[in-house]
Amino acid sequence: YPEQPNFPPRYNVAPTQPIPVVRMVEGKRQFALVRWGLLPSWVKDPNTFTLLINARGETVNDKPAFRKAFAKRRCLLPADGYFEWYGEQRGKKQPFFIRPPDGGVLAMAGLYEFWRDATKDEDDPEAWLTTCTVITTSAADMRGSNAAASAGDENAIRSRNVRTSHRPSRLPSMSTVPRDGC
């Protein structure tokens, strides 16, 4: 990657924070940091629109908020795992960190979108915001209801061999993402 990303590992990522994505730009893979929480280009006021942090894989092509990005702006979101919350009672759920059994990197499927602030000049870099969402799918077992969709070996992540723990591990540096994985 010509960008030589130097992004520090984090234990947890919240919506609206910048997250790493790998996307295709002019036929080449590009690393970028984008804001988590998709904001469709047609939104007039982002303060009145609920950020879309997940997109269900079963309906992503049917929903107006995702249709354009699904057709033209797909990406990979590298991570060493993700959290699922389990429990029967509201407020009594417990987080579990889901990761590949070998401790390697997974690449979640995602979409990204550009949003322009109409109150700023088009050539102003502050006028443009790039946002993204994670594509999710139904879990294959009793581990959860919205397992992240893997862009690689989805069966390994969805299988019973998935490691869970209460302690999160740190996100890896981007140099650990396979070069042939995008």
C-alpha positions as CSV (number, residue, x, y, z in Angstrom):
1,Y,0.0,0.0,0.0
2,P,1.5,3.3,-1.0
3,E,-0.2,5.1,1.9
4,Q,2.0,3.3,4.5
5,P,-0.7,3.3,7.1
6,N,0.4,4.1,10.6
7,F,-2.8,3.5,12.5
8,P,-2.5,2.6,16.2
9,P,-4.3,-0.6,17.5
10,R,-7.4,-0.1,19.5
11,Y,-9.3,-2.4,21.9
12,N,-12.8,-1.2,20.9
13,V,-14.2,1.0,18.1
14,A,-17.4,2.9,18.4
15,P,-19.7,4.3,15.6
16,T,-18.5,7.7,14.2
17,Q,-14.8,6.8,14.9
18,P,-12.4,6.4,12.0
19,I,-11.9,2.8,11.0
20,P,-9.5,1.2,8.4
21,V,-10.9,0.0,5.1
22,V,-9.3,-1.4,2.0
23,R,-11.0,-0.3,-1.2
24,M,-10.4,-0.4,-4.9
25,V,-9.5,3.0,-6.5
26,E,-8.6,3.1,-10.2
27,G,-7.9,-0.7,-10.2
28,K,-5.6,-0.6,-7.2
29,R,-6.1,-1.4,-3.5
30,Q,-6.1,1.6,-1.3
31,F,-6.0,1.9,2.5
32,A,-8.2,4.6,4.0
33,L,-9.6,5.7,7.3
34,V,-13.3,6.4,7.1
35,R,-16.0,7.2,9.6
36,W,-18.0,4.2,10.8
37,G,-21.7,4.8,10.2
38,L,-22.8,5.1,6.6
39,L,-24.4,8.4,5.6
40,P,-26.0,8.1,2.1
41,S,-25.1,10.8,-0.4
42,W,-28.7,12.0,-0.6
43,V,-29.0,12.9,3.1
44,K,-29.6,16.7,3.5
45,D,-28.9,17.0,7.3
46,P,-26.7,14.4,8.9
47,N,-27.8,15.5,12.4
48,T,-31.3,14.2,11.7
49,F,-30.3,10.9,10.1
50,T,-29.5,7.8,12.1
51,L,-26.1,6.4,11.2
52,L,-26.2,3.0,9.5
53,I,-23.4,1.0,11.2
54,N,-24.6,-2.4,9.9
55,A,-26.3,-3.5,6.6
56,R,-28.0,-6.9,6.5
57,G,-26.5,-8.9,3.7
58,E,-29.9,-10.4,2.8
59,T,-31.4,-7.0,2.0
60,V,-28.5,-4.7,1.3
61,N,-29.3,-4.5,-2.4
62,D,-32.9,-3.7,-1.8
63,K,-32.6,-0.8,0.7
64,P,-32.3,2.7,-0.8
65,A,-29.7,3.7,1.7
66,F,-27.3,1.0,0.6
67,R,-28.2,0.3,-3.1
68,K,-25.8,2.8,-4.7
69,A,-22.8,1.9,-2.5
70,F,-23.5,-1.8,-2.9
71,A,-23.3,-1.4,-6.7
72,K,-20.2,0.8,-6.8
73,R,-18.4,1.1,-3.4
74,R,-17.6,-2.1,-1.7
75,C,-14.7,-2.4,0.8
76,L,-13.0,-4.7,3.3
77,L,-12.8,-3.9,7.0
78,P,-9.7,-5.6,8.5
79,A,-10.0,-6.6,12.1
80,D,-8.8,-9.3,14.5
81,G,-12.4,-9.8,15.7
82,Y,-15.7,-8.2,16.7
83,F,-18.0,-8.2,19.7
84,E,-21.3,-10.0,20.0
85,W,-23.6,-9.4,22.9
86,Y,-25.4,-12.4,24.5
87,G,-28.1,-12.7,27.1
88,E,-31.8,-13.1,27.5
89,Q,-32.6,-10.0,29.6
90,R,-32.3,-6.5,28.4
91,G,-29.5,-4.7,30.1
92,K,-28.0,-8.0,31.3
93,K,-26.2,-8.9,28.1
94,Q,-22.5,-9.8,28.1
95,P,-20.0,-9.0,25.3
96,F,-18.0,-11.8,23.8
97,F,-15.1,-11.1,21.4
98,I,-15.4,-13.3,18.3
99,R,-12.2,-14.0,16.4
100,P,-10.7,-16.6,14.0
101,P,-9.3,-19.6,15.9
102,D,-5.8,-19.1,14.6
103,G,-5.8,-15.5,15.9
104,G,-5.3,-14.1,12.4
105,V,-7.0,-11.2,10.7
106,L,-10.5,-11.3,9.3
107,A,-11.8,-9.1,6.6
108,M,-15.4,-8.1,7.0
109,A,-17.4,-7.1,4.0
110,G,-18.4,-3.4,3.9
111,L,-19.7,-0.5,1.9
112,Y,-18.5,3.1,1.8
113,E,-20.2,6.2,0.6
114,F,-19.3,9.9,0.1
115,W,-21.4,12.7,1.6
116,R,-21.0,16.3,0.7
117,D,-21.7,19.2,3.1
118,A,-23.6,21.6,0.8
119,T,-22.8,24.5,3.0
120,K,-19.1,24.3,2.0
121,D,-17.4,24.9,-1.4
122,E,-17.1,21.6,-3.4
123,D,-13.3,22.0,-3.6
124,D,-13.0,22.4,0.2
125,P,-11.6,19.1,1.7
126,E,-13.7,19.7,4.7
127,A,-16.8,19.5,2.5
128,W,-16.5,15.8,1.9
129,L,-17.0,12.9,4.4
130,T,-16.4,9.3,3.7
131,T,-18.4,6.9,5.8
132,C,-18.9,3.1,5.9
133,T,-21.0,0.3,7.2
134,V,-20.3,-3.4,8.0
135,I,-22.4,-6.0,6.1
136,T,-23.8,-8.5,8.5
137,T,-25.5,-11.9,8.1
138,S,-27.3,-14.4,10.3
139,A,-25.1,-16.5,12.5
140,A,-24.7,-20.1,11.6
141,D,-24.9,-21.3,15.2
142,M,-26.0,-20.2,18.7
143,R,-23.3,-17.6,19.0
144,G,-25.3,-14.6,18.0
145,S,-27.8,-13.2,15.6
146,N,-25.7,-10.7,13.5
147,A,-22.3,-12.2,12.8
148,A,-20.2,-10.0,10.6
149,A,-20.0,-11.2,7.0
150,S,-16.5,-12.3,6.1
151,A,-15.1,-11.4,2.8
152,G,-12.8,-14.4,3.1
153,D,-13.5,-17.8,4.6
154,E,-16.9,-17.1,6.1
155,N,-17.3,-20.7,7.2
156,A,-14.3,-20.5,9.5
157,I,-15.6,-17.5,11.3
158,R,-19.2,-18.9,11.6
159,S,-18.1,-22.4,12.7
160,R,-18.0,-23.7,16.2
161,N,-14.2,-23.3,16.2
162,V,-14.6,-19.5,16.6
163,R,-12.8,-18.4,19.7
164,T,-14.6,-16.2,22.2
165,S,-13.3,-14.4,25.2
166,H,-14.3,-11.5,27.5
167,R,-11.0,-9.8,26.8
168,P,-10.6,-8.0,23.6
169,S,-7.3,-8.1,21.8
170,R,-5.8,-5.2,19.9
171,L,-6.4,-4.6,16.2
172,P,-3.4,-5.6,14.1
173,S,-1.4,-3.2,12.0
174,M,-2.5,-3.0,8.4
175,S,0.7,-4.8,7.3
176,T,-0.8,-8.1,8.4
177,V,-3.6,-7.9,5.9
178,P,-2.9,-10.4,3.1
179,R,-2.0,-8.7,-0.1
180,D,-4.1,-11.0,-2.3
181,G,-7.2,-10.7,0.0
182,C,-8.9,-7.7,-1.7
